[in-house]
Amino acid sequence: MTGLSTVLILVGLFLAGGVYSFSKQQMPKGVIVLLVVASLMCLVAGVLRIQGLWD
């Protein structure tokens, strides 16, 4: 596991927490969708780097 993979996964989890927090605060749906997409992109990129499928 590389440092970048760890950072990507941590950022993805941080953004996922933001999704939960923003949805409880009744934030606009556009912001929540943007955070969901960003969170998923970070998590997938981190996992792909761990698996060695993406350099």
MOWOSUL-V876295 format. One record per helix or strand. SS is the DSSP state (hx for helix, st for strand). FROM is the first residue (numbers start at 1). TO is the last residue. Records with the same first field share a line. If there is no record, write none. Layout:
SS = FROM-TO / FROM-TO
This chain:
hx = 3-24 / 29-51
